Amino acid sequence: MSLRTLLGTALLAFFVSAVSLPACKVAAQAKEPPTEVSIGIAAPVAPFALAQIASDQHFWPSNVHVTWATMSPSTIVSSLVTGRVQLVIGAPPQYDVGAFNANAPLQWIAQWQDPADFEMIARPGISTLADLKGKVIATTAVGSSTAILAEMGLQRAGLKIDDFKILPMGDVGSEIAAVASGAASSLVLPASSVEPLLAQIPGSKIVYDFYGKKIPWIGAGVIGYKPWLEKNPAAVIAVLSALNKALNLVHSNPALAQPSVTKFVGSPSPAAADTQFKYLLERTTSGLKPVSLKTLESIYTAVRAASNGSGPTAEFAKTAYNNTYLQKMLATSR
């Protein structure tokens, strides 16, 4: 074989290998399995229904395999840290307090409801917040959004912490049952859940509207464990993209989104379902929004005021959110 033939054969082999290696690499990447993402949801209320809509409309991108379920708010911090769930849809400050106390790096990465969309309801015979002196206030848990807002409202009315009793019930259903039975005199609920309760307890009334007072709050948002977020940015962006499409659908095609919301909240009647959806439509943004440092600082100030000065600090607030993932998702979806 001539030298010229040998050189030609060698060059051909080099060319083939150079072309094949990138092709093999692309094939290997294409075979990578989707990232498993488990989402915990703090309660079956309308503002938290985006995962249900995303599932029903097949919005989840192919690079993630998403499962979701409602869970007890008291287990959210430990579930995020241990990897039982990777993301949570809910509202502060219970998780923030738990993260602060455990030195766990949790971060809010998006929100779609600010100010606080909550109302305080009281049983018959109670007309004002001042009438709740000496009464029992039902909440989901100590340190939860309903507990902190209840304490904030009562303090604004001139009551002190020892003027009333907070009764943690564990979940929204038990909280409502306590007021319906008379075991508690009042509770704070998302506004979308209030009208059905007022019908259930004749003579009950709204004694404080937090939304009307424009109190800064994350009424609904997504929180995650910082180490997992940093390790899986593509999966985080994919999930945010699907949730954003779900929220867009609520506002652009309500008739298509409402059946998913009704299924998620388990409304007992068509009228209750319509009410839940009405508040979701009227009191959420049309797309995911960045988390505000000012809002977090306001929430943590309320927590410390209700806890004799203990709780997340302004310095902690600076590390408790990260808008980078949302910004990248919005940039790629334009």
C-alpha positions as CSV (number, residue, x, y, z in Angstrom):
1,M,0.0,0.0,0.0
2,S,1.4,3.4,-0.9
3,L,2.1,6.2,1.5
4,R,-0.5,8.3,-0.2
5,T,-3.1,5.6,0.4
6,L,-2.1,5.2,4.0
7,L,-2.5,8.9,4.7
8,G,-5.8,9.0,2.9
9,T,-7.1,6.1,5.1
10,A,-5.9,7.8,8.3
11,L,-7.5,11.1,7.4
12,L,-10.8,9.3,6.6
13,A,-10.8,7.5,9.9
14,F,-10.1,10.7,11.8
15,F,-12.9,12.5,10.0
16,V,-15.4,9.7,10.7
17,S,-14.5,9.7,14.4
18,A,-14.7,13.5,14.7
19,V,-18.2,13.4,13.3
20,S,-19.3,10.4,15.3
21,L,-18.3,11.6,18.7
22,P,-20.6,14.6,18.8
23,A,-23.4,12.5,17.4
24,C,-22.9,9.9,20.1
25,K,-22.9,12.7,22.7
26,V,-26.2,14.1,21.4
27,A,-27.7,10.6,21.5
28,A,-26.5,10.1,25.0
29,Q,-28.1,13.4,26.1
30,A,-31.3,12.6,24.4
31,K,-31.6,9.4,26.4
32,E,-31.2,11.2,29.8
33,P,-34.3,10.4,31.9
34,P,-36.5,13.4,33.0
35,T,-35.8,14.9,36.4
36,E,-38.2,13.6,39.1
37,V,-39.9,16.5,40.8
38,S,-42.4,16.1,43.6
39,I,-44.4,19.1,44.6
40,G,-46.0,19.5,48.0
41,I,-49.1,21.7,48.2
42,A,-50.0,23.3,51.5
43,A,-53.8,23.2,51.2
44,P,-56.6,22.4,48.7
45,V,-57.5,26.1,48.1
46,A,-58.0,27.8,44.8
47,P,-54.8,29.9,44.7
48,F,-52.7,26.7,45.0
49,A,-54.5,24.9,42.1
50,L,-51.9,25.6,39.4
51,A,-50.3,22.1,39.5
52,Q,-53.7,20.5,38.9
53,I,-54.3,22.7,35.9
54,A,-50.8,22.0,34.6
55,S,-51.4,18.2,34.9
56,D,-54.9,18.3,33.3
57,Q,-53.6,20.4,30.4
58,H,-50.4,18.5,29.9
59,F,-48.2,21.5,30.5
60,W,-45.3,19.7,32.2
61,P,-42.2,19.8,29.8
62,S,-40.6,16.5,28.8
63,N,-37.4,17.1,30.8
64,V,-39.4,16.7,34.1
65,H,-41.6,14.0,35.6
66,V,-43.9,15.8,38.0
67,T,-46.0,14.4,40.8
68,W,-47.8,16.5,43.4
69,A,-50.0,16.1,46.5
70,T,-51.4,18.1,49.3
71,M,-49.5,17.8,52.6
72,S,-49.5,19.0,56.2
73,P,-47.8,22.5,56.4
74,S,-46.0,21.3,59.5
75,T,-44.0,18.8,57.5
76,I,-43.0,21.0,54.6
77,V,-39.5,22.2,55.8
78,S,-38.4,18.7,56.7
79,S,-39.8,17.3,53.5
80,L,-37.8,19.8,51.4
81,V,-34.6,19.3,53.3
82,T,-34.7,15.5,53.1
83,G,-35.8,15.5,49.5
84,R,-39.2,14.0,50.0
85,V,-40.5,16.9,47.9
86,Q,-38.5,19.3,45.8
87,L,-40.8,22.2,45.6
88,V,-43.8,23.5,47.6
89,I,-46.8,25.6,46.6
90,G,-48.0,27.6,49.6
91,A,-47.7,30.8,51.6
92,P,-45.4,32.1,54.3
93,P,-44.5,32.4,57.1
94,Q,-44.6,28.9,58.7
95,Y,-42.0,27.5,56.4
96,D,-39.8,30.6,56.8
97,V,-39.9,30.3,60.6
98,G,-39.0,26.6,60.4
99,A,-36.2,27.3,58.0
100,F,-34.8,30.1,60.1
101,N,-34.9,28.0,63.3
102,A,-33.3,25.0,61.5
103,N,-30.8,27.1,59.6
104,A,-32.2,25.5,56.4
105,P,-31.7,27.4,53.1
106,L,-35.1,27.6,51.6
107,Q,-35.9,30.1,48.9
108,W,-39.1,31.6,47.4
109,I,-38.7,31.6,43.6
110,A,-42.1,32.9,42.4
111,Q,-45.4,34.3,43.6
112,W,-48.8,35.2,42.1
113,Q,-50.7,36.8,44.9
114,D,-49.7,39.9,46.8
115,P,-51.2,41.5,49.0
116,A,-52.6,39.0,51.4
117,D,-55.9,37.6,50.1
118,F,-57.3,36.6,53.5
119,E,-60.3,37.6,55.6
120,M,-61.1,37.1,59.3
121,I,-64.6,35.6,60.0
122,A,-66.3,35.5,63.4
123,R,-69.3,33.6,64.8
124,P,-72.7,35.3,65.4
125,G,-72.6,37.9,68.1
126,I,-69.2,39.2,67.3
127,S,-69.2,42.4,65.2
128,T,-65.6,43.8,65.6
129,L,-62.1,42.6,66.3
130,A,-62.4,44.1,69.8
131,D,-65.2,41.6,70.5
132,L,-62.7,38.8,70.2
133,K,-61.0,39.6,73.5
134,G,-61.0,36.5,75.6
135,K,-62.0,34.3,72.6
136,V,-60.4,31.4,70.9
137,I,-59.1,31.8,67.3
138,A,-58.7,28.7,65.2
139,T,-55.7,28.5,62.9
140,T,-54.0,25.7,61.0
141,A,-50.8,25.9,63.0
142,V,-48.7,28.1,65.3
143,G,-46.6,30.4,63.0
144,S,-48.9,29.8,60.0
145,S,-50.1,32.6,57.7
146,T,-53.5,32.3,59.3
147,A,-52.1,32.5,62.8
148,I,-49.8,35.5,62.1
149,L,-52.4,37.4,60.2
150,A,-55.0,36.8,63.0
151,E,-52.6,38.1,65.6
152,M,-51.7,41.1,63.4
153,G,-55.3,42.0,62.9
154,L,-56.2,41.7,66.6
155,Q,-53.1,43.7,67.6
156,R,-54.1,46.4,65.2
157,A,-57.4,46.5,67.1
158,G,-55.6,47.2,70.3
159,L,-55.6,43.6,71.8
160,K,-52.6,42.0,73.3
161,I,-51.3,38.5,72.6
162,D,-52.6,37.3,76.0
163,D,-56.1,38.8,75.3
164,F,-57.0,35.8,73.0
165,K,-56.1,32.2,72.5
166,I,-54.7,30.7,69.3
167,L,-56.0,27.2,68.7
168,P,-53.9,25.2,66.1
169,M,-56.1,22.7,64.3
170,G,-53.6,21.2,61.8
171,D,-55.5,21.8,58.6
172,V,-58.1,24.1,57.1
173,G,-61.0,21.6,57.4
174,S,-60.5,21.1,61.1
175,E,-60.1,24.9,61.5
176,I,-63.5,25.4,59.9
177,A,-65.1,22.6,61.9
178,A,-63.9,24.3,65.1
179,V,-65.6,27.5,64.3
180,A,-68.8,25.8,63.0
181,S,-69.1,23.8,66.2
182,G,-68.4,26.8,68.5
183,A,-65.1,25.4,69.8
184,A,-63.5,28.6,68.4
185,S,-65.0,32.0,67.7
186,S,-63.1,33.1,64.7
187,L,-60.6,32.1,62.0
188,V,-58.6,33.6,59.1
189,L,-59.1,32.0,55.7
190,P,-58.2,32.7,52.1
191,A,-61.0,34.9,50.8
192,S,-62.0,32.3,48.2
193,S,-63.1,30.0,51.1
194,V,-65.1,32.6,53.1
195,E,-68.5,32.8,51.3
196,P,-69.3,29.1,51.7
197,L,-68.4,29.3,55.4
198,L,-70.6,32.3,55.9
199,A,-73.5,30.3,54.4
200,Q,-72.6,27.3,56.7
201,I,-72.8,29.4,59.9
202,P,-75.8,31.7,59.7
203,G,-75.1,35.0,61.4
204,S,-71.3,34.8,61.0
205,K,-69.6,37.8,59.3
206,I,-66.3,39.1,58.0
207,V,-64.7,41.3,60.7
208,Y,-61.4,42.1,58.9
209,D,-60.4,42.1,55.3
210,F,-56.6,41.8,54.9
211,Y,-56.8,42.2,51.1
212,G,-58.7,45.5,51.4
213,K,-56.0,46.8,53.8
214,K,-53.4,45.9,51.2
215,I,-51.1,44.1,53.7
216,P,-48.0,42.9,51.8
217,W,-47.9,39.1,51.8
218,I,-47.2,36.2,49.5
219,G,-50.7,34.7,49.2
220,A,-49.5,32.0,46.9
221,G,-46.0,31.1,45.7
222,V,-43.3,28.5,45.1
223,I,-40.5,27.7,47.6
224,G,-37.7,25.2,47.3
225,Y,-34.5,23.9,49.0
226,K,-31.6,26.0,47.8
227,P,-29.1,23.1,47.2
228,W,-31.6,21.2,45.0
229,L,-32.5,24.4,43.1
230,E,-28.9,25.1,42.3
231,K,-28.3,21.5,41.2
232,N,-31.4,21.3,39.0
233,P,-31.9,24.8,37.4
234,A,-33.3,23.3,34.1
235,A,-36.0,21.4,36.0
236,V,-36.9,24.4,38.2
237,I,-37.3,26.5,35.1
238,A,-39.4,23.8,33.4
239,V,-41.8,23.6,36.4
240,L,-42.1,27.4,36.6
241,S,-42.9,27.4,32.9
242,A,-45.8,25.0,33.3
243,L,-47.2,26.8,36.3
244,N,-47.0,30.1,34.4
245,K,-48.9,28.5,31.6
246,A,-51.5,27.3,34.1
247,L,-51.9,30.8,35.5
248,N,-52.1,32.3,32.1
249,L,-54.9,29.9,31.3
250,V,-56.9,31.0,34.3
251,H,-57.0,34.5,33.0
252,S,-57.1,33.9,29.2
253,N,-59.5,31.0,29.2
254,P,-61.4,30.8,32.5
255,A,-63.9,28.2,31.2
256,L,-61.1,25.8,30.4
257,A,-59.3,26.3,33.7
258,Q,-62.2,26.2,36.1
259,P,-63.0,22.5,36.1
260,S,-59.4,21.8,37.2
261,V,-59.7,24.3,40.1
262,T,-63.1,22.8,41.1
263,K,-61.6,19.3,41.2
264,F,-58.6,20.5,43.2
265,V,-60.5,22.3,45.9
266,G,-63.3,19.7,46.1
267,S,-66.0,22.3,46.3
268,P,-69.2,20.9,47.9
269,S,-71.5,22.8,45.5
270,P,-71.5,24.6,42.1
271,A,-72.0,27.9,43.9
272,A,-69.0,27.3,46.2
273,A,-66.9,26.3,43.2
274,D,-67.8,29.5,41.3
275,T,-66.9,31.5,44.4
276,Q,-63.5,29.9,44.7
277,F,-62.7,30.5,41.1
278,K,-64.0,34.1,41.1
279,Y,-61.5,35.0,43.8
280,L,-58.7,33.1,42.0
281,L,-59.4,35.1,38.8
282,E,-59.8,38.5,40.5
283,R,-57.0,38.3,43.0
284,T,-54.1,36.7,41.2
285,T,-51.7,38.0,38.6
286,S,-52.0,36.8,35.1
287,G,-48.5,35.3,35.2
288,L,-45.8,34.4,37.8
289,K,-44.2,37.4,39.4
290,P,-40.8,37.9,41.2
291,V,-40.8,37.8,45.0
292,S,-40.3,41.2,46.7
293,L,-37.7,41.6,49.4
294,K,-39.9,44.4,50.9
295,T,-42.8,41.9,51.1
296,L,-40.7,39.3,52.9
297,E,-39.4,41.9,55.3
298,S,-42.9,43.0,56.1
299,I,-44.0,39.4,56.8
300,Y,-41.0,38.7,59.0
301,T,-41.7,41.9,61.0
302,A,-45.2,40.7,61.6
303,V,-43.8,37.3,62.8
304,R,-41.4,38.9,65.2
305,A,-44.2,41.2,66.5
306,A,-46.3,38.2,67.3
307,S,-43.4,36.2,68.8
308,N,-41.9,38.6,71.3
309,G,-39.1,39.6,68.9
310,S,-38.1,36.1,67.8
311,G,-38.3,34.9,64.2
312,P,-36.8,35.5,60.8
313,T,-34.7,38.7,60.5
314,A,-34.4,41.3,57.8
315,E,-30.9,39.8,57.1
316,F,-32.5,36.4,56.7
317,A,-35.0,37.8,54.2
318,K,-32.1,38.7,51.8
319,T,-31.3,35.0,51.4
320,A,-34.9,33.7,51.5
321,Y,-35.8,34.4,47.9
322,N,-34.2,34.0,44.4
323,N,-35.8,35.4,41.3
324,T,-33.1,34.1,38.9
325,Y,-35.0,31.0,37.8
326,L,-38.2,33.0,37.1
327,Q,-36.2,35.6,35.2
328,K,-34.6,32.9,33.0
329,M,-38.0,31.2,32.4
330,L,-39.6,34.5,31.4
331,A,-36.6,35.3,29.1
332,T,-36.8,32.0,27.3
333,S,-40.6,32.1,26.9
334,R,-40.7,35.5,25.0
